Amino acid sequence: MERIVTVVPEDGLHARPASAFVSTAGEFDAAITVAPADGDREPARGDSMLAVTSLGVTGGEDVRITAEGPDAEAALDALEALLQKPADELED
């Protein structure tokens, strides 16, 4: 399963938003990857803070999130909701 999502936090997938993404991805029984939707960069593992931040995704950019496993749909729903929140609404 996959989904294209626009990243709302201004900082993109850096610092707190990336940490929240990795933490949320780890809550599900699914193999998750994330990459810019333009296809210019290889997908990163959703459970790796270093891999996610190294994508250099900025606010307003579209990403392609893929999930495979028993919790794939729930994981995509949660990650989409997370990326659509401004950074100041993310939990630490």
N, CA, C and O atoms as CSV, one atom per row, in Angstrom:
chain,resi,resn,atom,element,x,y,z
A,1,MET,N,N,0.841,-1.163,0.000
A,1,MET,CA,C,0.000,0.000,0.000
A,1,MET,C,C,0.893,1.236,0.000
A,1,MET,O,O,2.001,1.225,0.537
A,2,GLU,N,N,0.389,2.287,-0.609
A,2,GLU,CA,C,1.145,3.531,-0.601
A,2,GLU,C,C,0.200,4.724,-0.600
A,2,GLU,O,O,-0.979,4.625,-0.938
A,3,ARG,N,N,0.767,5.842,-0.211
A,3,ARG,CA,C,-0.011,7.075,-0.162
A,3,ARG,C,C,0.917,8.258,-0.425
A,3,ARG,O,O,2.061,8.278,0.027
A,4,ILE,N,N,0.404,9.244,-1.164
A,4,ILE,CA,C,1.119,10.502,-1.391
A,4,ILE,C,C,0.553,11.521,-0.408
A,4,ILE,O,O,-0.660,11.721,-0.342
A,5,VAL,N,N,1.440,12.166,0.358
A,5,VAL,CA,C,1.033,13.106,1.398
A,5,VAL,C,C,1.874,14.367,1.275
A,5,VAL,O,O,3.078,14.292,1.029
A,6,THR,N,N,1.244,15.528,1.445
A,6,THR,CA,C,1.971,16.792,1.486
A,6,THR,C,C,2.401,17.044,2.921
A,6,THR,O,O,1.585,16.992,3.841
A,7,VAL,N,N,3.693,17.320,3.109
A,7,VAL,CA,C,4.254,17.562,4.434
A,7,VAL,C,C,3.906,18.988,4.866
A,7,VAL,O,O,4.293,19.949,4.201
A,8,VAL,N,N,3.180,19.126,5.973
A,8,VAL,CA,C,2.737,20.432,6.456
A,8,VAL,C,C,3.781,21.141,7.326
A,8,VAL,O,O,3.982,22.342,7.150
A,9,PRO,N,N,4.460,20.448,8.264
A,9,PRO,CA,C,5.415,21.173,9.108
A,9,PRO,C,C,6.433,21.947,8.256
A,9,PRO,O,O,7.005,21.402,7.312
A,10,GLU,N,N,6.648,23.219,8.602
A,10,GLU,CA,C,7.555,24.066,7.835
A,10,GLU,C,C,8.960,23.482,7.732
A,10,GLU,O,O,9.627,23.638,6.709
A,11,ASP,N,N,9.412,22.807,8.796
A,11,ASP,CA,C,10.750,22.224,8.794
A,11,ASP,C,C,10.823,20.932,7.990
A,11,ASP,O,O,11.901,20.356,7.845
A,12,GLY,N,N,9.705,20.477,7.472
A,12,GLY,CA,C,9.692,19.228,6.719
A,12,GLY,C,C,9.965,18.053,7.632
A,12,GLY,O,O,9.514,18.029,8.777
A,13,LEU,N,N,10.701,17.081,7.130
A,13,LEU,CA,C,11.029,15.896,7.932
A,13,LEU,C,C,12.398,16.070,8.592
A,13,LEU,O,O,13.333,15.316,8.326
A,14,HIS,N,N,12.491,17.074,9.452
A,14,HIS,CA,C,13.698,17.340,10.222
A,14,HIS,C,C,13.311,17.474,11.679
A,14,HIS,O,O,12.184,17.854,11.998
A,15,ALA,N,N,14.234,17.164,12.554
A,15,ALA,CA,C,14.061,17.327,13.998
A,15,ALA,C,C,12.763,16.707,14.511
A,15,ALA,O,O,12.543,15.505,14.361
A,16,ARG,N,N,11.906,17.526,15.113
A,16,ARG,CA,C,10.715,17.001,15.777
A,16,ARG,C,C,9.766,16.267,14.841
A,16,ARG,O,O,9.303,15.185,15.204
A,17,PRO,N,N,9.448,16.791,13.653
A,17,PRO,CA,C,8.556,16.033,12.763
A,17,PRO,C,C,9.136,14.659,12.368
A,17,PRO,O,O,8.401,13.675,12.291
A,18,ALA,N,N,10.433,14.602,12.123
A,18,ALA,CA,C,11.045,13.316,11.761
A,18,ALA,C,C,11.013,12.352,12.940
A,18,ALA,O,O,10.752,11.161,12.771
A,19,SER,N,N,11.279,12.873,14.132
A,19,SER,CA,C,11.225,12.037,15.329
A,19,SER,C,C,9.819,11.480,15.541
A,19,SER,O,O,9.651,10.304,15.863
A,20,ALA,N,N,8.815,12.333,15.359
A,20,ALA,CA,C,7.427,11.891,15.503
A,20,ALA,C,C,7.078,10.856,14.432
A,20,ALA,O,O,6.366,9.892,14.714
A,21,PHE,N,N,7.571,11.047,13.208
A,21,PHE,CA,C,7.315,10.109,12.118
A,21,PHE,C,C,7.892,8.730,12.472
A,21,PHE,O,O,7.203,7.716,12.360
A,22,VAL,N,N,9.157,8.704,12.897
A,22,VAL,CA,C,9.830,7.439,13.222
A,22,VAL,C,C,9.145,6.754,14.405
A,22,VAL,O,O,8.951,5.538,14.397
A,23,SER,N,N,8.784,7.531,15.409
A,23,SER,CA,C,8.105,6.975,16.578
A,23,SER,C,C,6.758,6.372,16.188
A,23,SER,O,O,6.421,5.269,16.618
A,24,THR,N,N,6.001,7.085,15.385
A,24,THR,CA,C,4.694,6.591,14.943
A,24,THR,C,C,4.853,5.347,14.069
A,24,THR,O,O,4.109,4.379,14.226
A,25,ALA,N,N,5.802,5.372,13.167
A,25,ALA,CA,C,6.033,4.211,12.296
A,25,ALA,C,C,6.352,2.961,13.113
A,25,ALA,O,O,5.951,1.855,12.750
A,26,GLY,N,N,7.073,3.143,14.215
A,26,GLY,CA,C,7.453,2.013,15.058
A,26,GLY,C,C,6.310,1.393,15.841
A,26,GLY,O,O,6.469,0.317,16.417
A,27,GLU,N,N,5.167,2.050,15.871
A,27,GLU,CA,C,4.011,1.536,16.607
A,27,GLU,C,C,3.234,0.477,15.835
A,27,GLU,O,O,2.322,-0.143,16.383
A,28,PHE,N,N,3.583,0.265,14.576
A,28,PHE,CA,C,2.791,-0.626,13.725
A,28,PHE,C,C,3.602,-1.823,13.243
A,28,PHE,O,O,4.822,-1.757,13.087
A,29,ASP,N,N,2.880,-2.921,13.013
A,29,ASP,CA,C,3.485,-4.120,12.453
A,29,ASP,C,C,3.450,-3.981,10.929
A,29,ASP,O,O,2.626,-4.586,10.243
A,30,ALA,N,N,4.374,-3.164,10.433
A,30,ALA,CA,C,4.447,-2.910,8.992
A,30,ALA,C,C,5.843,-2.397,8.656
A,30,ALA,O,O,6.458,-1.682,9.448
A,31,ALA,N,N,6.334,-2.764,7.487
A,31,ALA,CA,C,7.588,-2.229,6.972
A,31,ALA,C,C,7.238,-0.948,6.223
A,31,ALA,O,O,6.499,-0.977,5.239
A,32,ILE,N,N,7.775,0.179,6.696
A,32,ILE,CA,C,7.398,1.488,6.165
A,32,ILE,C,C,8.598,2.151,5.520
A,32,ILE,O,O,9.708,2.121,6.053
A,33,THR,N,N,8.356,2.753,4.356
A,33,THR,CA,C,9.371,3.573,3.712
A,33,THR,C,C,8.757,4.921,3.363
A,33,THR,O,O,7.540,5.054,3.239
A,34,VAL,N,N,9.623,5.916,3.208
A,34,VAL,CA,C,9.180,7.256,2.836
A,34,VAL,C,C,10.203,7.841,1.868
A,34,VAL,O,O,11.407,7.634,2.019
A,35,ALA,N,N,9.710,8.568,0.879
A,35,ALA,CA,C,10.587,9.202,-0.109
A,35,ALA,C,C,9.844,10.381,-0.733
A,35,ALA,O,O,8.614,10.408,-0.750
A,36,PRO,N,N,10.592,11.349,-1.243
A,36,PRO,CA,C,9.931,12.419,-1.987
A,36,PRO,C,C,9.129,11.813,-3.138
A,36,PRO,O,O,9.588,10.877,-3.794
A,37,ALA,N,N,7.953,12.338,-3.377
A,37,ALA,CA,C,7.064,11.792,-4.398
A,37,ALA,C,C,7.607,11.984,-5.801
A,37,ALA,O,O,7.170,11.309,-6.733
A,38,ASP,N,N,8.565,12.908,-5.964
A,38,ASP,CA,C,9.116,13.155,-7.299
A,38,ASP,C,C,9.991,12.013,-7.798
A,38,ASP,O,O,10.353,11.978,-8.974
A,39,GLY,N,N,10.337,11.071,-6.904
A,39,GLY,CA,C,11.111,9.904,-7.296
A,39,GLY,C,C,12.596,10.154,-7.497
A,39,GLY,O,O,13.307,9.279,-7.992
A,40,ASP,N,N,13.078,11.340,-7.119
A,40,ASP,CA,C,14.490,11.671,-7.309
A,40,ASP,C,C,15.419,11.005,-6.303
A,40,ASP,O,O,16.619,10.895,-6.555
A,41,ARG,N,N,14.887,10.559,-5.166
A,41,ARG,CA,C,15.727,9.961,-4.135
A,41,ARG,C,C,15.184,8.598,-3.739
A,41,ARG,O,O,13.983,8.340,-3.823
A,42,GLU,N,N,16.083,7.738,-3.311
A,42,GLU,CA,C,15.699,6.393,-2.873
A,42,GLU,C,C,14.864,6.484,-1.603
A,42,GLU,O,O,15.091,7.372,-0.781
A,43,PRO,N,N,13.905,5.581,-1.428
A,43,PRO,CA,C,13.110,5.575,-0.201
A,43,PRO,C,C,13.969,5.287,1.029
A,43,PRO,O,O,14.952,4.549,0.965
A,44,ALA,N,N,13.573,5.888,2.143
A,44,ALA,CA,C,14.252,5.664,3.417
A,44,ALA,C,C,13.378,4.785,4.295
A,44,ALA,O,O,12.151,4.817,4.201
A,45,ARG,N,N,14.015,4.011,5.139
A,45,ARG,CA,C,13.264,3.207,6.109
A,45,ARG,C,C,12.576,4.138,7.090
A,45,ARG,O,O,13.199,5.056,7.623
A,46,GLY,N,N,11.308,3.906,7.327
A,46,GLY,CA,C,10.530,4.759,8.213
A,46,GLY,C,C,10.883,4.633,9.677
A,46,GLY,O,O,10.442,5.448,10.487
A,47,ASP,N,N,11.676,3.620,10.042
A,47,ASP,CA,C,12.051,3.440,11.445
A,47,ASP,C,C,13.445,3.973,11.749
A,47,ASP,O,O,13.983,3.719,12.827
A,48,SER,N,N,14.033,4.706,10.814
A,48,SER,CA,C,15.392,5.225,10.991
A,48,SER,C,C,15.391,6.750,10.954
A,48,SER,O,O,15.142,7.354,9.911
A,49,MET,N,N,15.670,7.360,12.093
A,49,MET,CA,C,15.710,8.824,12.183
A,49,MET,C,C,16.738,9.392,11.206
A,49,MET,O,O,16.454,10.365,10.508
A,50,LEU,N,N,17.902,8.807,11.152
A,50,LEU,CA,C,18.950,9.291,10.253
A,50,LEU,C,C,18.512,9.202,8.801
A,50,LEU,O,O,18.714,10.141,8.031
A,51,ALA,N,N,17.916,8.085,8.424
A,51,ALA,CA,C,17.465,7.904,7.037
A,51,ALA,C,C,16.364,8.900,6.676
A,51,ALA,O,O,16.386,9.478,5.589
A,52,VAL,N,N,15.412,9.102,7.571
A,52,VAL,CA,C,14.297,10.010,7.298
A,52,VAL,C,C,14.794,11.457,7.176
A,52,VAL,O,O,14.414,12.163,6.243
A,53,THR,N,N,15.633,11.895,8.104
A,53,THR,CA,C,16.120,13.277,8.035
A,53,THR,C,C,17.044,13.501,6.844
A,53,THR,O,O,17.101,14.606,6.305
A,54,SER,N,N,17.764,12.468,6.432
A,54,SER,CA,C,18.700,12.633,5.314
A,54,SER,C,C,17.993,12.798,3.964
A,54,SER,O,O,18.636,13.136,2.970
A,55,LEU,N,N,16.685,12.564,3.923
A,55,LEU,CA,C,15.936,12.772,2.676
A,55,LEU,C,C,15.884,14.255,2.303
A,55,LEU,O,O,15.754,14.594,1.127
A,56,GLY,N,N,15.984,15.125,3.289
A,56,GLY,CA,C,15.945,16.556,3.015
A,56,GLY,C,C,14.588,17.063,2.588
A,56,GLY,O,O,14.499,18.045,1.851
A,57,VAL,N,N,13.527,16.412,3.037
A,57,VAL,CA,C,12.162,16.807,2.677
A,57,VAL,C,C,11.806,18.109,3.389
A,57,VAL,O,O,12.032,18.247,4.591
A,58,THR,N,N,11.254,19.053,2.649
A,58,THR,CA,C,10.884,20.347,3.213
A,58,THR,C,C,9.364,20.467,3.328
A,58,THR,O,O,8.618,19.681,2.745
A,59,GLY,N,N,8.928,21.458,4.086
A,59,GLY,CA,C,7.501,21.721,4.227
A,59,GLY,C,C,6.884,22.042,2.869
A,59,GLY,O,O,7.484,22.755,2.065
A,60,GLY,N,N,5.710,21.526,2.619
A,60,GLY,CA,C,5.021,21.731,1.351
A,60,GLY,C,C,5.371,20.713,0.285
A,60,GLY,O,O,4.736,20.681,-0.769
A,61,GLU,N,N,6.368,19.884,0.537
A,61,GLU,CA,C,6.789,18.863,-0.430
A,61,GLU,C,C,5.911,17.619,-0.279
A,61,GLU,O,O,5.485,17.290,0.829
A,62,ASP,N,N,5.644,16.939,-1.373
A,62,ASP,CA,C,4.889,15.688,-1.350
A,62,ASP,C,C,5.837,14.525,-1.132
A,62,ASP,O,O,6.922,14.473,-1.710
A,63,VAL,N,N,5.414,13.588,-0.286
A,63,VAL,CA,C,6.180,12.368,-0.059
A,63,VAL,C,C,5.306,11.165,-0.379
A,63,VAL,O,O,4.079,11.219,-0.296
A,64,ARG,N,N,5.970,10.085,-0.744
A,64,ARG,CA,C,5.301,8.802,-0.984
A,64,ARG,C,C,5.647,7.903,0.202
A,64,ARG,O,O,6.810,7.580,0.442
A,65,ILE,N,N,4.614,7.511,0.931
A,65,ILE,CA,C,4.800,6.602,2.065
A,65,ILE,C,C,4.281,5.239,1.641
A,65,ILE,O,O,3.161,5.124,1.142
A,66,THR,N,N,5.086,4.215,1.837
A,66,THR,CA,C,4.640,2.859,1.549
A,66,THR,C,C,4.655,2.054,2.842
A,66,THR,O,O,5.479,2.289,3.726
A,67,ALA,N,N,3.742,1.114,2.936
A,67,ALA,CA,C,3.669,0.241,4.105
A,67,ALA,C,C,3.265,-1.149,3.645
A,67,ALA,O,O,2.399,-1.322,2.788
A,68,GLU,N,N,3.915,-2.118,4.238
A,68,GLU,CA,C,3.637,-3.514,3.908
A,68,GLU,C,C,3.585,-4.306,5.196
A,68,GLU,O,O,4.522,-4.262,5.994
A,69,GLY,N,N,2.503,-5.028,5.405
A,69,GLY,CA,C,2.358,-5.831,6.611
A,69,GLY,C,C,0.938,-5.751,7.141
A,69,GLY,O,O,0.093,-5.068,6.562
A,70,PRO,N,N,0.671,-6.448,8.243
A,70,PRO,CA,C,-0.681,-6.523,8.789
A,70,PRO,C,C,-1.287,-5.158,9.151
A,70,PRO,O,O,-2.497,-4.969,9.027
A,71,ASP,N,N,-0.463,-4.222,9.591
A,71,ASP,CA,C,-0.960,-2.913,10.016
A,71,ASP,C,C,-0.747,-1.827,8.961
A,71,ASP,O,O,-0.762,-0.641,9.292
A,72,ALA,N,N,-0.549,-2.206,7.706
A,72,ALA,CA,C,-0.184,-1.240,6.666
A,72,ALA,C,C,-1.173,-0.086,6.547
A,72,ALA,O,O,-0.764,1.076,6.534
A,73,GLU,N,N,-2.444,-0.383,6.460
A,73,GLU,CA,C,-3.424,0.689,6.267
A,73,GLU,C,C,-3.495,1.616,7.480
A,73,GLU,O,O,-3.557,2.836,7.330
A,74,ALA,N,N,-3.485,1.041,8.670
A,74,ALA,CA,C,-3.515,1.854,9.890
A,74,ALA,C,C,-2.257,2.714,9.998
A,74,ALA,O,O,-2.327,3.866,10.427
A,75,ALA,N,N,-1.120,2.166,9.616
A,75,ALA,CA,C,0.126,2.928,9.650
A,75,ALA,C,C,0.065,4.110,8.691
A,75,ALA,O,O,0.461,5.220,9.047
A,76,LEU,N,N,-0.426,3.880,7.486
A,76,LEU,CA,C,-0.537,4.971,6.513
A,76,LEU,C,C,-1.497,6.048,7.002
A,76,LEU,O,O,-1.233,7.239,6.837
A,77,ASP,N,N,-2.609,5.635,7.602
A,77,ASP,CA,C,-3.564,6.605,8.139
A,77,ASP,C,C,-2.907,7.475,9.210
A,77,ASP,O,O,-3.049,8.698,9.194
A,78,ALA,N,N,-2.193,6.846,10.132
A,78,ALA,CA,C,-1.559,7.577,11.237
A,78,ALA,C,C,-0.450,8.498,10.730
A,78,ALA,O,O,-0.335,9.634,11.191
A,79,LEU,N,N,0.359,8.026,9.796
A,79,LEU,CA,C,1.460,8.835,9.284
A,79,LEU,C,C,0.950,9.999,8.438
A,79,LEU,O,O,1.519,11.089,8.479
A,80,GLU,N,N,-0.110,9.777,7.678
A,80,GLU,CA,C,-0.699,10.862,6.908
A,80,GLU,C,C,-1.226,11.944,7.851
A,80,GLU,O,O,-0.985,13.132,7.634
A,81,ALA,N,N,-1.943,11.534,8.892
A,81,ALA,CA,C,-2.474,12.500,9.862
A,81,ALA,C,C,-1.345,13.271,10.532
A,81,ALA,O,O,-1.455,14.478,10.748
A,82,LEU,N,N,-0.267,12.580,10.861
A,82,LEU,CA,C,0.880,13.223,11.504
A,82,LEU,C,C,1.504,14.283,10.603
A,82,LEU,O,O,1.789,15.392,11.056
A,83,LEU,N,N,1.714,13.955,9.347
A,83,LEU,CA,C,2.382,14.886,8.438
A,83,LEU,C,C,1.496,16.058,8.040
A,83,LEU,O,O,1.977,17.022,7.444
A,84,GLN,N,N,0.218,15.987,8.359
A,84,GLN,CA,C,-0.684,17.084,8.035
A,84,GLN,C,C,-0.888,18.036,9.208
A,84,GLN,O,O,-1.718,18.943,9.139
A,85,LYS,N,N,-0.126,17.828,10.290
A,85,LYS,CA,C,-0.182,18.720,11.447
A,85,LYS,C,C,0.976,19.711,11.388
A,85,LYS,O,O,2.084,19.337,11.002
A,86,PRO,N,N,0.740,20.963,11.761
A,86,PRO,CA,C,1.865,21.901,11.895
A,86,PRO,C,C,2.811,21.409,13.004
A,86,PRO,O,O,2.383,20.713,13.924
A,87,ALA,N,N,4.079,21.770,12.912
A,87,ALA,CA,C,5.089,21.300,13.871
A,87,ALA,C,C,4.722,21.619,15.313
A,87,ALA,O,O,5.027,20.831,16.208
A,88,ASP,N,N,4.074,22.759,15.561
A,88,ASP,CA,C,3.753,23.125,16.942
A,88,ASP,C,C,2.647,22.268,17.537
A,88,ASP,O,O,2.381,22.360,18.736
A,89,GLU,N,N,1.997,21.439,16.732
A,89,GLU,CA,C,0.958,20.540,17.241
A,89,GLU,C,C,1.485,19.122,17.457
A,89,GLU,O,O,0.743,18.257,17.922
A,90,LEU,N,N,2.745,18.872,17.129
A,90,LEU,CA,C,3.318,17.550,17.305
A,90,LEU,C,C,3.718,17.353,18.753
A,90,LEU,O,O,4.219,18.268,19.406
A,91,GLU,N,N,3.489,16.142,19.245
A,91,GLU,CA,C,3.888,15.815,20.623
A,91,GLU,C,C,5.363,15.490,20.656
A,91,GLU,O,O,5.920,14.962,19.693
A,92,ASP,N,N,5.992,15.811,21.776
A,92,ASP,CA,C,7.416,15.483,21.953
A,92,ASP,C,C,7.587,14.030,22.267
A,92,ASP,O,O,8.713,13.566,22.449
